């Protein structure tokens, strides 16, 4: 009998407003909840190693947003603000109280909209490898950085990325990427009042250090954290290191704790 790679995670489907969302989670309300939001073209798949690292101490939920992964496709790709609303609705459908929400890449833009528009819903937020750096706000600019990153990622990570991209399809990917480029996370983050943590791998060419620092400065309450030697998909390449580095921030987001995080 083949052993399941992530036996602690169950698959369920919830309805977020009018949109079905697929969830891989621990569904353990006795532990503090963490919600994981993927980037453009991706799915919960590339969060599984990180979810497994968190599952020992947290109630983890990795989402497949509408049109991504195994979730049904809406009639058109959803915009970044629409996806942010879906995330908030999914948290309500799951019955989660004061979760920390973690986004990766374009998922950071989705998370910022969800936090800005529903500030009382969250204990805190984490942005891992956030997009879009204004110095590369074009399909060409982002494509070049993505290519550079692919040369720094291990083969198994690139395989996960390519398979998810193929599942989404090039036309839907490009339409969604245009929404991503139009979104202004650097402005929206000013409305994120819960405590935040901005994380990047030190070898990430997509979310470069100066860009990450500018987001931290724009946020009302956020800190910067770097994972040494990690590329853009740090949650897949270095899940244990990322979980350990974020643990102090997660602890401060628990009820009764004082907001804060690593210096």
N, C-alpha and C positions, 0 to 999 in steps of 0.2 A: 504493500500500500504506500502510495506516494505521500510524503509528509508535506503538510501545508506550510508555506514559508512564513505566514503571519497568522498563526492560529488564534491570537488574541483579538483580531479584528473581524467583525461581522459586517455583512452587506445588507443594507436596507435602502428603501426608497421612501422619501418624504415629499410632500407637496408644499413648495414655498410660494405662497400666493396662488398663482395659476400655473407654476412651472414645476415639473418633477425634477428632483435633485437626488442623485445617487450618493450614498454615504458609506464609507468604510469606517467603522468606529468600534470602540470598546464598550460603549453603552453602560457605563459604570457610574451612576450618579453619586456614589460615595466619594469620588475623587474630583479635584478641581478640573473643569473642562477647558480644552484647547481645541480650537477649530482651525483647520488648515485649508488655505485657498490657493489653488494652482494658478499658473500663468497662462499666457495665450498659447493655444494649441495643445496644452498639456492636460493632465488628469490627476486623480489621486494616486496613480501608480507611482510617480516619482517621489511621493511623500511617504511611501510605505516603510522605508528603512528608518526615517526620522520618527514616524508614528510609533514604530516598534520600540525605539529608544525612549520615547516619552511615556509609553503605556505602563511602565513599571510604577509611575507616580501620578499619572494624570489620566483623565477621561478624554480620549482623543477622537476627533471626528475629521476625516479627510473627505472633502467634498468633490463630486463631479458636477460642475455647474451645467446648466442647460446647453446642450450642443457639444459637450466635452465628455471624453471617456465613454462610459456606458449610458449616460443620461440622454433621454430623448432630445432630438433637435427641435427647437422652435422654428417657426416659419421663416425667420430671419435671424442673423446673429444679434445678440443683445449688446447694447452699449455698456461702457464701464459703469455709469451710474445705475443702469438697470441691473447689472450683475451685483453691484453693491446692495441693492434692495433685495435681491434674491438671497444673498448671504444672510441678511438680517431676518428675512422671513424663514429661512431654513433653521436658524437658531431658535426662533419661536416655535416652529413645528417640532423641533427636537426637545423642547422644554428645558433648554439650558439656562442656568442662572449665572450671570457674571463671568462668561468665558473670556479667555484671552484669544484673540484672533490673529493668526499668522498668515501673511501673504508672501508669495514668492514671485519675483519679476512683475509681470502685469498684474498678478494677484495682489501686489502691494497697492496698486491704484484702486482696485476693487475694494480692498480692505479700508483704505482711507475714505472712500465714499461711504462705506457702510458705517464707519465710526463717526464720521462727520455728521451724517444724517440721522444716526440713531445713537447719540452719545451716552445715554443711560443704560445701554444694553451690555456694555463691555467693561471688563475689569482692566483691560490693557490691550495693546496691539504690538505686533512685531512685523517689521518689513525686512524681508530677506532679499538682497539683490534688487532693489527697487528700480523700476523704469518710470518715465523716460527722461534720461539726461538731456536737457535742452541743447547741449552742444552736439548731439547726434539725433536730433528729432526729424528723422526721415527714414523711409524704408531702406535706402542705401546705407545710411549711417548705422542703423540698427543691424542691418544684414552683415555689414563688415565686422561689427563688434561680435555678433553671434558666431561668425566664422572663426574669428580669433579665439573665442572661448572654446569652440568645439575642438580646437587643437590642444587645449589644456585639460579637457575632460577625459576620463578613462573611457574605453570602448563600451563598457556596459552602460554607462550613463548616456552616451551618445545614442546607443541602441534604443533606450527607453524614449528619448526625445524624438527620434526619427519615427518610431512606431506610432507615437501619439500624434505627431504632425500628420502622418499619412491617414490616420483614422479620422482626423478632423477634415482633411481635404484642403487643397491649396486655395480655392476660391473663398471658402468660409474663413480660412486663416487670414488671407489678405484683407478681407472686409473688416475683420475684427482688429487686425493690426492698425488699420486706419483710425478706428475708434481709439485705440491705445495712444496713437500719436497725437490725436486732438486733445486728449485729456491732460489736465494741468495739475498733477499731484502736488507740485511745489506750491500752488495756491490753496488747494483743498486741505492740505495737512495743517494749515493754520487754524482750521476749525475742529481739529482732533484734540479734545480736552482730556481724555484718559491718558495715563502714562504710556509712553511708547519706547520702542527699542528699534533702532535701524542697524541691520546686520549686513555685512558683506564679507565674501572671501577675499583675502589679500591679493589674489591673482585674478579677480573678476574684472574683465575689460568692459563689461556692460554697465555695471553699477560701480563707477570709479570713485575713489576716495573723496575727491572734492565735491562730487555730486551728493554723495551720502552725507557729508558734513553739512552741505547747504540745506538738506531736508531736516536735519537735526536742529539747525538754527531756526528754521521756519516754524517748527512744531512748538506748541506751548510747553510741552513736557516730554522730552525724548533724549535718549543717549545713543552713542555710537559704539558698536562692537565689531571687531574684525576677527575672522577665523584664519589663523596663519596658514598660508600655502594652499588655501581652498579656491576653486574656480567659482563660476556663477551658480552652478547647481549644488551648492554646499550641503543642502539637506539630503542629497542622494550620495554624494561622494564622502562626506564626513558627518554622518548623522549623530554618532555618539558625541563627537566634539561639539557640534552645534547644540545638542540637547544639554550638555554639561555647561556650556557657556551661557545659555539662556536661563538655566535653572535659578540663579539668584533673582533675575527679573520676574520669573513666574512666581517665586515665593513672595515677592513684595506685592504682587497683585491679588493675593488671597485676602479675604475679608479680615479686617482688623490689622492689616499690615500697612506700613507707610509706603506710598509710592516711591519708586526709585529704580535703580539699576546699576550696572557696572559703569565705572568711569571710562 
